Amino acid sequence: MKHFELEKHYVNKSGWIRAAVLGANDGILSTASIIVGVAAASDSRETIILAALAGSIAGAMSMAAGEYVSVSSQSDIEKSDLDREQKELEEMPEIELNELAKIYQKRGLDKELSLEVARQLTAYDALGAHARDELGINEITEAKPLQAAFASFASFIVGAALPFVVSVFAPVEKMIYSQYIFALVFLVVLGIVAAKAGGSNIWKAIVRVCFWGTAAMAASALVGHFFGVQVG
């Protein structure tokens, strides 16, 4: 007797993977870029470490706040749409039933079957059926502000800790090169982990993080070199 395994899907992870990867990537990149910029203008380890610490804390709070506000706005829109849909179901159930049936017709079912499916789903969970099939809201895509904010904050701190540790132990005279090399290594590892977790192409993730990581740190180094003032 054959045993069939359930297909492995990654879309149900997309919400927290996006927030976690974005947070960690930004933590590594922004903190390393700050250190590179300050190191280009100063030879003081204390100044570099202080800038890295301040940037890490400010960045983590900013990421969390931005993610919370953004996802909360999405959540408010979803709630408003669901409330409106619930009111329409109460006031004009037949119109809503036919609207649902037409959605299934567009997906390939014939008229009679579409209407029967719509009737059964409406009887089981009318609002759930309309939320899923008319509005595109389900458990996977549902906005979760606190979860997204916490994931962004925690992942940013973890990401920022890596270049921060480098700033503590790397030789000051080689700080820029050390940060660049280690940041790229961290970003590549993160890209591989994210690609494996999300089932996407690993090489695309590596090329993407290396290119943008190099661009960001190069820009910071140039700013520090040309516009920085010796603050050590």
N, C-alpha and C positions, 0 to 999 in steps of 0.2 A: 504493500500500500504506500503510495507516494505521500510525502509530507511537504506541504507548500509553505514556504516562509513568507511572511508579510514583506512587501516592498519597503525599502528604507527610504524615507523622505526627509528632506532637510528644511522644508518651508516652515514647519512648526517651530524651528529654532531661530528663524530669521530676525525676530524682534530683539531678543537678548543678545544674539551674536552681533547684530549691527551696533547696538549701544556699547557692548563690551569692547569690540574691536576698535570702534571709533574712539572710545575713551583711552584705551591703552596706546593706540597709535598716536593720538594727540599728546598723551603724556610723555611718550618717548621723544617725539619730534619737537614739540614746543619747548620742553625743558632742555633738550640737547641744543636746540637753536639759541635759546637764551644764554646758555653757558658758552657756546661758541662766540656769540656776539660780545659778551662781556669779556671773555678771554682775549679777544682780538683788541680790546681797549685797555685791559688791565692785566698785570702780572701778580695780582694779589689773590691767593687762594681763598682767603676769608671773604673777599668781595664776590668771587665766583660762587662759592657755596651759599652765601646769603641770597644771591640772585636766583640760584637754582631752587632753594627752599621756598622763597617767596613766590616764584613762578609756579612751583608745584601746587602749593596751597590755593593760590588764586585761580589757577587753571582748573583744578578739580572742582572748586566751588562754582566757577563759571560754567563748566560743562554740565554739572548736575542741575544748576538753576535753568540753564538754557534748555536742557532736555526735558525737565519737568514742565516748563512753560509751554514748550512746543507740543509735547504729547498731551498735556492738559487741554490745550486748544482743540486738538484732534478729538479728545474724549468728549468735550463739550458739544462739538458738532455732531458726533455720533449720538449722544443723548438727545439732542434736539431733534434729529432725524427720527429716532426711535419713538419719541413722544408724539411727533406729528403722525407717524405711521400708525401708532396705537389709536389715536383719535380717529383717523380715517377708517380703520378696521371697525370701530364702534359705530361710526356714522354712516358708512356706505360699504358694508361687507361684500355685497354682490359685485360692485365695481372692482374692489380689491381682489376678489377671487378671480375675476376675468383677467385682471392685470397680471396676476401670478401665472395663470394658464397661458397667456400670450408669451410670457418669458420662456416657458417650457417648450412652446411651439417653435420659437426662434432657435432653440437648442436642438431641434430635430424630432420632437414628438408630434404625433398627429393631434388633431383638434380634440377628439374624444378622450384620448389618453391624457393629454395635457390637463384637461378639465378635471379628470378623475384624480390625477396626481395632486393637483392644486387643492381639491376638496379634502383629500386625505391628510395632506400636510397642514392645511388650515385647521382641520379638526384636532390634529395632534398638538400643533404649536403655531398658531397663525402669525404671531409677531416674529417668532424665530425664523419661520420660512421667508417672510418678507425681508427681515434683516439680512439674511444670508443671500437670498436670490435676487432681491430687488436693490438693496442698498450695498451689498458686498461686505457686510460686517459679520465676522465669525470669531470664534475663540482665538484663532491664530492671529488675525489682524486687529483684534480689539486693543484699543489704546490703554496702556497701563503706566500712568505717569510716575508713580513712586518706584516701580520696578525699574523703569528706564533710567530715572535719576540716580538711583543707588548703583546700578550697573555702571553708569558713566563715571560716577564719583570714584568708586572702588577701583575700576580698571585704569582710570587716569592716574591715581595715586600709585598703583602697581607699576604702570608704565614709566611714570616720572621718577620712581625710586631707582631705576636702572642707570640712567645718566647721572643722577645725583651721586650714586655710589662711585661712579667713575670720576666725578669731580673731586671726591674726597681723596682718592688714592692715586690718580694719574699724575705724572709730573706736570707741573704748571707750564713749563716751557713747551711741552708737547700736548697740552690740553686740547687744542683745536683738532689735531689729528686723532687723538685718542677718542674724543667724543664722536667724531665722524665715523671712525671705524666701528666702534662699539654700537653706536646708534644704528648703523646699517645692519649689523649682525642681529641686534634686537628686533629690528623691523622685519628682517627676513624670517626670523623664527616666528614672529607674530603672524606674518603673512601665511606661512606654511600651516600653522595651527588653525587659523581662521579658514583657510581653504579646505583643510581636511574636515573641520567641524561643519562647514557649509556645503561640502561636496563639490566645490568649484575647482577651477584649474589652478594648480600650485604655481606654475611658472608665470602666469599672468599676474598673480598676487605679488610675487617676488619683484618682477620688473616694475610694477606700479609703485610699491613702497620704496624701492631703491631710487627711482627717478625723482619722485616728489620729495623724498627725504634729502637727497643731495641738493635739490633746488632750494629747499627751505633753509638748510644749514649754510649753503653758499651765500644766500642773500643776507643772512644774519651776520656772517663773517665779514662781508663787504661793508655792511652798515657799521659794524663795530670798528672796522679798520679805518674807514674814511671819515666817519662822523663821531667816533668815540673820543672820549677824553681820558687821559690816564687818571684813573681814580684810585689807584693803589697807594 
